[in-house]
């Protein structure tokens, strides 16, 4: 019988989601280069963000109730925080920072419970890639990368909104990442 061969997506290949953010940035530049400005407008992407985050909240609520993975409960709260931020009420901006700080404390308190839970399936890879894409979106929003992005002054809003929506979509996919690439040595939590 011999050794079990690793599946596609094991090792470094399992980390392919980290390229989604940079590919989104490249896609914005490519769309602008070919004149597809219609797909770069801010307005529709604001609505798409609310839809993606609403779907993520509902999905995480369902996964929390049925899955038993404590990471899903934490990500439910995170998805709600991001959704409130996208709605742009007066109180949501400062509330986001308070909520993220509370989530950080909650994560620190639960760290021993969360650590094995994030290593089920491909959850760890998707969490890291999603976080990296959110960080990329924030770097773009704060114009840290303005000298590195082509035509940043003209495309700033498109870079920011589309990268943020890529992260929102990744957050939604992450709800199921514990089901990807499941191996016997990583039983369900």
MIKOLDREN-106096 format. One record per residue (C-alpha): residue in three letters; x, y, z. Coordinates in steps of 0.5 Angstrom, whole numbers, padded with zeros to 4 digits, always signed. Layout:
N
alaXYZ;...
This chain:
189
unk+0000+0000+0000;unk+0006+0005+0002;unk+0005+0012+0003;unk-0001+0017+0003;unk+0001+0022-0003;unk-0001+0029-0001;unk-0007+0032-0004;unk-0007+0038-0009;unk-0007+0044-0004;unk-0002+0041+0001;unk+0004+0045+0003;unk+0005+0051+0000;unk+0000+0050-0005;unk-0005+0051+0001;unk-0004+0058+0001;unk-0006+0060-0006;unk-0011+0065-0003;unk-0006+0070-0001;unk-0006+0072-0008;unk-0013+0074-0009;unk-0012+0081-0006;unk-0006+0083-0010;unk-0010+0079-0016;unk-0016+0084-0015;unk-0011+0090-0015;unk-0008+0088-0022;unk-0015+0087-0024;unk-0017+0094-0022;unk-0011+0096-0026;unk-0013+0092-0032;unk-0020+0094-0032;unk-0018+0101-0033;unk-0013+0100-0038;unk-0018+0097-0043;unk-0023+0102-0041;unk-0028+0098-0037;unk-0029+0104-0032;unk-0037+0102-0031;unk-0034+0096-0027;unk-0030+0101-0022;unk-0035+0105-0020;unk-0036+0106-0012;unk-0043+0106-0011;unk-0045+0099-0014;unk-0039+0096-0010;unk-0042+0099-0003;unk-0048+0096-0004;unk-0044+0089-0006;unk-0040+0090+0000;unk-0047+0090+0005;unk-0050+0084+0001;unk-0043+0080+0002;unk-0043+0082+0009;unk-0050+0080+0010;unk-0049+0074+0007;unk-0043+0072+0011;unk-0047+0074+0018;unk-0052+0069+0016;unk-0047+0064+0014;unk-0043+0065+0020;unk-0050+0065+0025;unk-0052+0058+0021;unk-0045+0055+0022;unk-0044+0057+0029;unk-0051+0054+0031;unk-0049+0047+0027;unk-0042+0047+0027;unk-0039+0047+0034;unk-0033+0051+0031;unk-0031+0056+0036;unk-0028+0060+0031;unk-0035+0061+0027;unk-0037+0065+0033;unk-0032+0070+0033;unk-0032+0071+0026;unk-0040+0072+0027;unk-0038+0078+0031;unk-0033+0080+0026;unk-0038+0080+0020;unk-0043+0084+0024;unk-0038+0089+0026;unk-0035+0090+0019;unk-0043+0090+0016;unk-0044+0096+0021;unk-0038+0099+0019;unk-0040+0099+0012;unk-0047+0102+0013;unk-0044+0108+0015;unk-0048+0110+0021;unk-0045+0116+0026;unk-0044+0111+0031;unk-0041+0105+0027;unk-0034+0108+0026;unk-0032+0109+0033;unk-0036+0103+0035;unk-0032+0099+0030;unk-0025+0100+0034;unk-0028+0098+0041;unk-0031+0092+0038;unk-0025+0090+0035;unk-0021+0091+0041;unk-0026+0087+0045;unk-0025+0081+0040;unk-0018+0082+0041;unk-0019+0081+0048;unk-0024+0075+0047;unk-0019+0072+0042;unk-0013+0072+0047;unk-0018+0069+0053;unk-0020+0063+0048;unk-0013+0062+0045;unk-0012+0055+0047;unk-0019+0053+0045;unk-0019+0057+0038;unk-0012+0054+0036;unk-0014+0047+0035;unk-0020+0050+0032;unk-0017+0054+0026;unk-0013+0048+0024;unk-0019+0044+0022;unk-0019+0043+0014;unk-0016+0050+0011;unk-0019+0055+0016;unk-0012+0057+0018;unk-0010+0059+0011;unk-0016+0062+0009;unk-0016+0066+0015;unk-0009+0069+0014;unk-0011+0070+0007;unk-0017+0074+0009;unk-0014+0078+0014;unk-0008+0080+0009;unk-0013+0082+0004;unk-0017+0086+0009;unk-0010+0089+0011;unk-0008+0091+0004;unk-0015+0094+0003;unk-0013+0099+0009;unk-0006+0100+0006;unk-0010+0102+0000;unk-0015+0106+0004;unk-0010+0110+0008;unk-0006+0111+0001;unk+0000+0108+0004;unk+0001+0104-0003;unk+0000+0111-0007;unk+0007+0111-0010;unk+0007+0103-0012;unk+0000+0103-0015;unk-0001+0105-0022;unk-0005+0111-0023;unk-0007+0111-0016;unk-0010+0118-0016;unk-0015+0116-0021;unk-0016+0109-0019;unk-0016+0110-0011;unk-0023+0109-0010;unk-0023+0103-0014;unk-0017+0099-0011;unk-0020+0100-0004;unk-0027+0098-0006;unk-0026+0092-0010;unk-0020+0090-0005;unk-0025+0090+0001;unk-0030+0087-0003;unk-0025+0081-0005;unk-0024+0081+0003;unk-0031+0081+0004;unk-0032+0075-0001;unk-0026+0071+0002;unk-0029+0072+0009;unk-0036+0069+0007;unk-0032+0063+0004;unk-0028+0062+0010;unk-0034+0060+0013;unk-0033+0053+0010;unk-0026+0053+0010;unk-0026+0048+0015;unk-0029+0043+0010;unk-0023+0044+0005;unk-0018+0039+0005;unk-0020+0035+0011;unk-0015+0030+0013;unk-0016+0025+0018;unk-0010+0028+0023;unk-0015+0034+0023;unk-0021+0032+0026;unk-0027+0036+0026;unk-0028+0040+0033;
